[in-house]
Amino acid sequence: MATPQTPEPVIGLAGDLAWLLAAVERKVSARLTTVLQSAGSSIEQWRVLSVLADNQGHTMTELAECALLPAPTLTKVVDRMAAANLVHRRVDEEDRRRVLALLTPRGRTVHESLKAAMEQEESGLFTLLGQDTEELRFLLTRANRRLI
């Protein structure tokens, strides 16, 4: 799958960690966007579906944090997903002030379908990256946990 080429950085950025992370994220996101768009979805919807797939129900604050979306963007995404019968909201029985978002049966079906497509794309990324894939995953996971 062809992805847009990121230009080589100006000399001062060549070893810049932030630039490298952003460049890789941009390329991976472009690949995933292509896969998801062909299935009629978006990265934002995929993230929301993936978080809600745990069947726990999540507040909008939790969902925004886990899905890496600003609250106003998340609200719009969830509203569209609710209109498409992918998610629904209900009052939290333990704390009636909170509203939880959950997958509908249709949302679960869509998540499973997208999950298969995303796993296939991830497999392709693993093939491209080779044996470095697991080390990269380990290092990024560790960095994510350490950075506050």
C-alpha positions as a Markdown table, in Angstrom:
| # | Residue | x | y | z |
|---|---|---|---|---|
| 1 | Met | 0.0 | 0.0 | 0.0 |
| 2 | Ala | 1.5 | 3.3 | -1.0 |
| 3 | Thr | 1.8 | 6.0 | 1.6 |
| 4 | Pro | 2.7 | 9.7 | 1.2 |
| 5 | Gln | 6.4 | 10.2 | 1.5 |
| 6 | Thr | 7.6 | 12.3 | 4.4 |
| 7 | Pro | 10.3 | 14.6 | 3.2 |
| 8 | Glu | 13.7 | 14.2 | 4.7 |
| 9 | Pro | 14.0 | 16.6 | 7.6 |
| 10 | Val | 16.2 | 19.7 | 7.5 |
| 11 | Ile | 19.6 | 18.9 | 8.8 |
| 12 | Gly | 18.8 | 20.1 | 12.3 |
| 13 | Leu | 15.8 | 17.7 | 12.6 |
| 14 | Ala | 17.4 | 14.5 | 11.3 |
| 15 | Gly | 18.0 | 13.0 | 14.7 |
| 16 | Asp | 15.2 | 14.9 | 16.5 |
| 17 | Leu | 13.1 | 12.3 | 18.5 |
| 18 | Ala | 9.9 | 14.3 | 18.3 |
| 19 | Trp | 10.2 | 14.7 | 14.5 |
| 20 | Leu | 10.9 | 11.0 | 14.1 |
| 21 | Leu | 7.9 | 10.0 | 16.2 |
| 22 | Ala | 5.6 | 12.4 | 14.4 |
| 23 | Ala | 6.8 | 11.2 | 11.0 |
| 24 | Val | 6.3 | 7.6 | 11.8 |
| 25 | Glu | 2.9 | 8.3 | 13.3 |
| 26 | Arg | 1.9 | 10.2 | 10.2 |
| 27 | Lys | 2.8 | 7.3 | 7.9 |
| 28 | Val | 1.1 | 4.7 | 10.1 |
| 29 | Ser | -2.0 | 6.8 | 10.4 |
| 30 | Ala | -2.2 | 7.3 | 6.6 |
| 31 | Arg | -2.1 | 3.5 | 6.1 |
| 32 | Leu | -4.7 | 2.9 | 8.8 |
| 33 | Thr | -6.9 | 5.7 | 7.4 |
| 34 | Thr | -6.9 | 4.1 | 4.0 |
| 35 | Val | -8.0 | 0.7 | 5.5 |
| 36 | Leu | -10.7 | 2.3 | 7.7 |
| 37 | Gln | -12.1 | 4.6 | 5.0 |
| 38 | Ser | -12.5 | 1.6 | 2.6 |
| 39 | Ala | -14.6 | 0.1 | 5.4 |
| 40 | Gly | -16.6 | 3.3 | 5.9 |
| 41 | Ser | -15.0 | 4.3 | 9.1 |
| 42 | Ser | -12.3 | 6.6 | 10.5 |
| 43 | Ile | -9.5 | 6.4 | 13.0 |
| 44 | Glu | -11.5 | 8.3 | 15.5 |
| 45 | Gln | -14.4 | 5.9 | 15.2 |
| 46 | Trp | -12.0 | 2.9 | 15.4 |
| 47 | Arg | -10.5 | 4.2 | 18.6 |
| 48 | Val | -13.9 | 4.7 | 20.2 |
| 49 | Leu | -15.1 | 1.3 | 19.2 |
| 50 | Ser | -11.9 | -0.3 | 20.5 |
| 51 | Val | -12.2 | 1.3 | 23.9 |
| 52 | Leu | -15.9 | 0.4 | 24.2 |
| 53 | Ala | -15.3 | -3.2 | 23.1 |
| 54 | Asp | -14.3 | -4.0 | 26.7 |
| 55 | Asn | -18.1 | -3.9 | 27.7 |
| 56 | Gln | -17.3 | -1.8 | 30.7 |
| 57 | Gly | -19.0 | 1.4 | 29.6 |
| 58 | His | -16.9 | 4.6 | 29.8 |
| 59 | Thr | -17.6 | 8.2 | 30.6 |
| 60 | Met | -16.9 | 10.7 | 27.9 |
| 61 | Thr | -13.9 | 11.9 | 29.9 |
| 62 | Glu | -12.4 | 8.4 | 30.0 |
| 63 | Leu | -13.3 | 7.8 | 26.4 |
| 64 | Ala | -11.6 | 11.1 | 25.3 |
| 65 | Glu | -8.4 | 10.2 | 27.1 |
| 66 | Cys | -8.3 | 6.6 | 25.8 |
| 67 | Ala | -9.2 | 7.5 | 22.3 |
| 68 | Leu | -6.7 | 10.4 | 22.2 |
| 69 | Leu | -9.4 | 12.9 | 21.2 |
| 70 | Pro | -10.2 | 16.3 | 22.5 |
| 71 | Ala | -13.6 | 16.4 | 24.3 |
| 72 | Pro | -15.5 | 18.5 | 21.7 |
| 73 | Thr | -14.3 | 16.2 | 18.9 |
| 74 | Leu | -15.2 | 13.1 | 20.8 |
| 75 | Thr | -18.7 | 14.4 | 21.4 |
| 76 | Lys | -19.2 | 14.9 | 17.7 |
| 77 | Val | -17.8 | 11.5 | 16.9 |
| 78 | Val | -20.0 | 9.8 | 19.5 |
| 79 | Asp | -23.1 | 11.7 | 18.4 |
| 80 | Arg | -22.5 | 10.5 | 14.8 |
| 81 | Met | -21.9 | 6.9 | 16.0 |
| 82 | Ala | -25.1 | 7.0 | 18.1 |
| 83 | Ala | -27.0 | 8.2 | 15.1 |
| 84 | Ala | -25.6 | 5.2 | 13.2 |
| 85 | Asn | -26.6 | 2.9 | 16.0 |
| 86 | Leu | -23.0 | 2.0 | 16.9 |
| 87 | Val | -23.0 | 3.3 | 20.4 |
| 88 | His | -25.6 | 4.3 | 23.0 |
| 89 | Arg | -25.4 | 6.3 | 26.2 |
| 90 | Arg | -26.9 | 5.4 | 29.6 |
| 91 | Val | -26.9 | 6.7 | 33.1 |
| 92 | Asp | -24.3 | 5.0 | 35.3 |
| 93 | Glu | -26.2 | 2.9 | 37.9 |
| 94 | Glu | -23.5 | 3.5 | 40.5 |
| 95 | Asp | -23.3 | 7.3 | 40.1 |
| 96 | Arg | -26.4 | 8.7 | 38.5 |
| 97 | Arg | -24.6 | 11.9 | 37.6 |
| 98 | Arg | -22.4 | 10.1 | 35.1 |
| 99 | Val | -23.3 | 9.0 | 31.6 |
| 100 | Leu | -21.6 | 6.0 | 30.1 |
| 101 | Ala | -21.1 | 5.2 | 26.5 |
| 102 | Leu | -21.4 | 1.6 | 25.4 |
| 103 | Leu | -21.4 | -0.4 | 22.1 |
| 104 | Thr | -24.7 | -1.5 | 20.6 |
| 105 | Pro | -24.9 | -5.0 | 19.1 |
| 106 | Arg | -24.4 | -3.3 | 15.7 |
| 107 | Gly | -21.4 | -1.5 | 17.0 |
| 108 | Arg | -19.9 | -4.7 | 18.3 |
| 109 | Thr | -20.4 | -6.3 | 14.8 |
| 110 | Val | -18.7 | -3.3 | 13.1 |
| 111 | His | -15.9 | -3.4 | 15.7 |
| 112 | Glu | -15.2 | -7.1 | 14.9 |
| 113 | Ser | -15.2 | -6.4 | 11.2 |
| 114 | Leu | -12.8 | -3.5 | 11.5 |
| 115 | Lys | -10.6 | -5.4 | 13.9 |
| 116 | Ala | -10.0 | -8.1 | 11.3 |
| 117 | Ala | -9.0 | -5.4 | 8.7 |
| 118 | Met | -6.8 | -3.6 | 11.2 |
| 119 | Glu | -5.1 | -6.8 | 12.3 |
| 120 | Gln | -4.3 | -7.6 | 8.7 |
| 121 | Glu | -2.8 | -4.1 | 8.2 |
| 122 | Glu | -0.8 | -4.4 | 11.4 |
| 123 | Ser | 0.5 | -7.7 | 10.1 |
| 124 | Gly | 1.7 | -5.8 | 7.0 |
| 125 | Leu | 3.4 | -3.2 | 9.1 |
| 126 | Phe | 5.1 | -6.0 | 11.0 |
| 127 | Thr | 6.4 | -7.4 | 7.7 |
| 128 | Leu | 7.8 | -4.0 | 6.7 |
| 129 | Leu | 9.5 | -3.4 | 10.1 |
| 130 | Gly | 10.7 | -7.0 | 10.5 |
| 131 | Gln | 12.3 | -8.2 | 13.7 |
| 132 | Asp | 12.4 | -4.7 | 15.1 |
| 133 | Thr | 8.6 | -4.6 | 15.6 |
| 134 | Glu | 8.5 | -6.2 | 19.0 |
| 135 | Glu | 11.4 | -4.1 | 20.3 |
| 136 | Leu | 9.7 | -0.9 | 19.0 |
| 137 | Arg | 6.4 | -1.9 | 20.6 |
| 138 | Phe | 8.2 | -2.5 | 23.9 |
| 139 | Leu | 10.1 | 0.8 | 23.8 |
| 140 | Leu | 7.0 | 2.8 | 22.8 |
| 141 | Thr | 4.9 | 1.1 | 25.6 |
| 142 | Arg | 7.6 | 1.8 | 28.1 |
| 143 | Ala | 7.9 | 5.4 | 27.0 |
| 144 | Asn | 4.2 | 5.9 | 27.1 |
| 145 | Arg | 4.0 | 4.7 | 30.7 |
| 146 | Arg | 7.0 | 6.8 | 31.8 |
| 147 | Leu | 5.9 | 10.0 | 30.2 |
| 148 | Ile | 3.4 | 12.0 | 32.2 |
